[in-house]
Amino acid sequence: MEAEDPKQVVLQVGNALKKLRKEKQLSLEDLSELTGVSKLTLGNIERGETNPTLGMLWKISKGLSIPLMALFARESNVNLSRAGQGLRIAGDLKTWIMEPIFQNASNEIEMCRTYLQPNSTYHPEKHHQNTTEIVTVMSGKITISVNEESYELNAYDSISFRADSTHSYTNNSNDVVVLHIVLKYGI
């Protein structure tokens, strides 16, 4: 299976956003008010004219009360996800890279693979209310802070926490840390 064409993914996200917005009978202005993303930017996303950042996508998913991966939904009975292939979404500083893996049909659980670059910290947006985040370290060592309490995790260690709280990921090593994340939405 070849890597997805980034332009095709941008168009797919735009089409999904437009469909979701119309299903909820929202104008671009209504959606802008719900998400805090400008009407112009939302229009550009819907037309596939811009590649939205991860932070922007989180704002949109929270504003629409949908899981993040609903913006990337594909209909297929079998989906294969290979590391380093397919869709990759970078955080604002490009130190955090996320690869969506799967989501279940009811949109309540989604999985992704993430990469945190050496000597960097990522502060994600707070997730939807009542969302649980389950993180397993696949390689490396990471410090995860939840509500100002820090936890050191090594390869194959896992942690679960409420993702609607303040949390961050810190990689103090000289190697990329690879994580497997499962989000269980309470929406």
N, C-alpha and C positions, 0 to 999 in steps of 0.2 A: 504494500500500500504506500503510495507516494504522499509526501507532505502536502497539506492543503495549500492552495493558492491564497495568499493573504488578502488579495483584493476580493476574492470570492467569499472569504470569511467576513470581511467588512460589509459586503452586500447582504450576506445572510443575516448578520446582526441587525442591519438597517431594516430589512424586511420583517424580521421577528419583532422589532420594536414598533414599527408602524402597525403591524397586525395586533399586537397587544394593546397599543394605545387606542386603536379603533374599537376593539372588543370592549374596552372599558369606557368608550364614548367620551374620550378626552381630546381636546384640541392640543396643539403644540404649546399654547400658552398655559393651559391647565397642567400639562405634564411638566412644564418648566417650573411652575409654582410648587408642584409636589416634590420635585427632585432637586431644585436649586441649580439645575443646568440650564443655560440660556436657550431660548427658543431657537435662535440661529444655529447653535451647536446641535440641538436635537434634530432639526431639519436636515443638517448636513449628515448626521449619523444615519437617519432614515434613508437618505438618498445614496448612501455609501460613499460619500465624498470626504469623509474623515475617519481616521482610525482612533476610536475613543480609548482613553487611558483606563486602567483598572479602577482607579478611584472614581472616575466618571461613571463607569458601568455599575459600581456598587451603589452610587447615589441613585441611578435610574432604577435598579432592582429594588432598593428600599422604598423609593417613592411609589412604585407600582405594586409593592408588597408581593413580589415574586422572587423566587430563587435566582441567583446570578446566572446559572446555566440555562435558564429559560430563554435567555437572549441568544443562545447558541443551539437551540433545540433542532434536532434532526429526527426524522422518523425512519427507523430501521430496526429489524429484529436482532441484528448482530452488529455490534460496534467493536472495533479494535483500536486500542490506543497504544502507540509505541512511543517510548521516551524520546524526546527531541524531534518528533515529527508531528505535523499537524499544527493546530492553533497554539500560539504562545502569546500571552498578554503580559506586558511589562508594567511594573509600577512606575510612578512618576519619575523616580531617579534611576530607573533601569537596574536597580540592585535586586529587585524581587521579580521573578518571572514565574508565571503560572501557566500550566498546561491543563485545560479542562480534560477530564477523563470520561466520566459518566454521570448521568443523573437518572433517577428512577422515574417511571411514567407519571407518578403523582406529584412530581416536583418537590418532594419533601426531603430528599437526600441527594447530595451531589458529591463527587469526588474529584480531586485535582492533585497534580504533582506540582511542587513548587521548588524553585532553586533560589537560594539566598547567597549572593556573592560574598567573597571574603571581606572581612573587616567592615561589615555594614549592618545597619538596623533597618527593619521595616515596621512601620506603624500603620496597620490597616484601618480602614474606616470601621466603626462599630457596625456589626452585622444586624440583621433583622432581630426584633425582640424575640426572646425565647429560642434562639438558635444555639445549638451545641456544636462545638468544634472539636474534632478528634484528630490529633496530629501524631504521626509516627515518623521518627527520624530514619531515613533509609541510608544515609551516609553522612558522616561528619558529627559535629557536636554543636549544640545550639542552646542559647538561653532564651526561654520564653517567659515573658512577664505578663501576669494577669492581675489587674487591679493593684499594681505596684509590688506584687510579690513575685520573686523570680524563681524559676525552676531550670536546672541544668539537665539536658537530655543528651544521651549518647546514641550511637547507631542502634536502631531497633527498639529504643525506648518510646513509649507513647504517653500522651497526656490528653485529658478531656476537660473542657471548660465551657462556660457560658460565653459565647462569642459576641453578645450584645454588651459586653463589658470592655473596658479599655485593655488592650493587649498589644504586645509587640514581640518581634523576633530579632535576636541579635546573634550574629556570627562573628566571634572574635578570632577566628582562625584564618589561615592563609589559603584555605580550600573552600570550594563551593559546598554548601550544605543542601542535601536533597531531602524533601519532606513529602509525605503522602498525607493529604488532608481530606477528611470527610466532614461535610456540613449537614447537620440535621436541623431543618427549619421547623419552627413552631408556629408558622403563619397559617 
